[in-house]
Amino acid sequence: MDPDLVLLLNGIVSGLLLGGLYAAAAAGLSVSFGMLDVVNIAHPAFMVLGALVVAVLSVPTGLDPLLLSILLSPVFWALGAAVYVAYHHFFERRGDEAIQGLAFFFGVMFIIEIGLVMTVGPEQHFADAAYATTTWRLGEIDLPLRMLVPAAVALAAIGALVLFLRRTFMGRAIAAVAQDREALRLLAINPTRIKRLAFGISIALAGLAGGALAVVQPVDAASGHIFIGRVFAIVIMGGLSSLGGCVVAALLFGVVENVTATFYGPSWSPAVAFGCLLLMLAVRPQGLFGRAA
C-alpha cells in the first residue's frame, strides 16, 4: 500500500479516537450550555480535576482509571449540583446570569486550577492503565488501546445519556426546561430542581472525560486551557443542545486536527480545525444538527 495512503488512514483512525475524547469533553457542556443556557466556562477545569483525581487515586486503589472515573461520577454529580445551587442563588434567580454569571464560572475555573496546583503540584500526572502499551493492528492500521478504550467508554456514556434524555420523565423534563419553564411549573415540576440535576450530570460527564484524558495523555493543573476553545467550538458546531451533533462534530474536529498535524505539523492543526468551524457556520449558522431559528 502507498505509504502516504497508510499515513492518511492512520491519521483518520487516530483522529476518530481523539474525537471520541473530544465528544466526552463536549457532551457535558452541550447539556449545560445547550440545554440549560448556562455558559460554564469552567467545564474543562472540572475535566482536569477529574483527570488528576483519577491519576492520583489509581495507583493506591489499583483500579483501572476508567472504572475509577465511573465510580467517582456520583461525587462529581454532587459537586456540580452544589455549584449550580450557588450559581442559581447568587446570579440566576436575580437575572444576573449573563456577565456576572460568566465571571462566577471564571472564578470557579481559577479556584480549581489554583487548588490543584496547591494539592498535587504543577507537574504532569498520568494514569497508567494495563492496556496503555497495547496496540491492535488491522492490516496497516494501528489501534492503540490507550485511545480506543477511553473513546469507547466515552461514547457509551453519551449513548446512555441520550437514552436517559429520551426514555425517562426526568430526561424529557431536562430537554424541556430551557424551552418553557412555565410549562414545567404548570405540571408541578420545579425547573430549578431539574436544572440542578442536569448541571450535575454535565459535571459528572466532565469527570468521566477527565478519566479518559488521564489515560490518553499526561495532565497538569493548567491543561484545561487547551480544551476551552475546542469544547465550545464542538458544541456550537454540532448544534448546541444536540448530543448527536456534538459527537459528529467532535469526530470531525478530531480527524481534521489529526490529519493536518500528520501532514503539515501540529502548529497548523488548530487553525485548520477552527477555520473549518467558521466555514461551516457561515453556511449553516445553527450547526450541523441545530434547528434554524
Order of alpha helices (4+ residues) and beta strands (2+ residues): alpha-alpha-alpha-alpha-alpha-beta-beta-alpha-alpha-alpha-alpha-alpha-alpha-alpha
